[in-house]
Amino acid sequence: MTTILPLGLLDKAISSRVWILMKDDREFEGTLRGFDDFFNMVLENVIELDNGKKNKLEQILLNGTQICLIIPGGEIS
């Protein structure tokens, strides 16, 4: 079995859509453009879901300490 580490998985998700759940219950879906060792992430063409309300954003920088879950290829339903 091949081992893949979290940063390796994210590296494979660059330029792909990801679904991110935050500690404050907000959700983001967007194209992953970059990240660092602290899991801070830059997303483009973003949909933010906050209390049932959808907002479209061109670009966003997410603080890695506030991220609970990252789903490569996921989408907000």
C-alpha positions as CSV (number, residue, x, y, z in Angstrom):
1,M,0.0,0.0,0.0
2,T,1.3,3.4,-0.9
3,T,1.4,6.1,1.8
4,I,0.3,9.6,0.9
5,L,0.7,12.5,3.3
6,P,-1.8,15.4,3.7
7,L,0.4,17.9,1.9
8,G,1.0,15.4,-1.0
9,L,-2.8,14.9,-1.4
10,L,-3.3,18.7,-1.5
11,D,-0.5,19.0,-4.0
12,K,-2.3,16.6,-6.3
13,A,-5.5,18.7,-5.9
14,I,-3.9,21.9,-7.2
15,S,-6.1,23.4,-10.1
16,S,-8.9,21.1,-9.0
17,R,-12.2,21.8,-7.2
18,V,-12.1,21.3,-3.4
19,W,-14.8,21.5,-0.8
20,I,-13.7,23.0,2.5
21,L,-15.6,23.0,5.9
22,M,-14.6,25.6,8.4
23,K,-14.7,25.5,12.2
24,D,-17.4,28.2,12.2
25,D,-19.7,26.0,10.0
26,R,-19.1,27.9,6.8
27,E,-18.4,25.9,3.7
28,F,-16.3,26.9,0.6
29,E,-16.1,25.3,-2.8
30,G,-13.5,26.5,-5.2
31,T,-10.5,25.8,-7.4
32,L,-7.4,25.3,-5.3
33,R,-4.6,27.6,-6.5
34,G,-2.1,27.2,-3.7
35,F,-1.4,26.4,-0.1
36,D,1.5,26.4,2.4
37,D,2.8,24.2,5.2
38,F,0.2,25.6,7.6
39,F,-2.7,24.7,5.2
40,N,-3.5,28.3,4.5
41,M,-5.2,28.1,1.0
42,V,-5.9,30.3,-1.9
43,L,-9.1,29.4,-3.8
44,E,-10.5,30.9,-7.0
45,N,-14.1,30.9,-8.4
46,V,-15.4,30.3,-5.0
47,I,-18.9,29.5,-3.7
48,E,-19.3,30.3,0.0
49,L,-22.2,28.7,1.9
50,D,-22.9,30.6,5.2
51,N,-26.2,29.7,7.1
52,G,-27.8,28.5,3.9
53,K,-26.9,31.7,1.9
54,K,-24.6,31.2,-1.2
55,N,-22.1,33.9,-2.1
56,K,-19.9,33.9,-5.1
57,L,-16.3,35.2,-4.7
58,E,-13.6,35.6,-7.3
59,Q,-10.7,34.7,-4.9
60,I,-10.2,34.0,-1.2
61,L,-7.4,33.2,1.3
62,L,-8.4,30.7,4.0
63,N,-6.6,30.5,7.3
64,G,-5.4,26.9,7.8
65,T,-6.0,27.0,11.6
66,Q,-9.8,27.4,10.9
67,I,-10.2,24.5,8.4
68,C,-11.8,21.3,9.7
69,L,-12.1,19.3,6.5
70,I,-10.9,19.3,3.0
71,I,-12.5,17.2,0.3
72,P,-10.7,17.1,-3.1
73,G,-13.2,16.9,-5.9
74,G,-16.1,17.6,-3.5
75,E,-18.9,20.1,-4.1
76,I,-21.5,21.8,-2.0
77,S,-24.9,20.1,-2.5
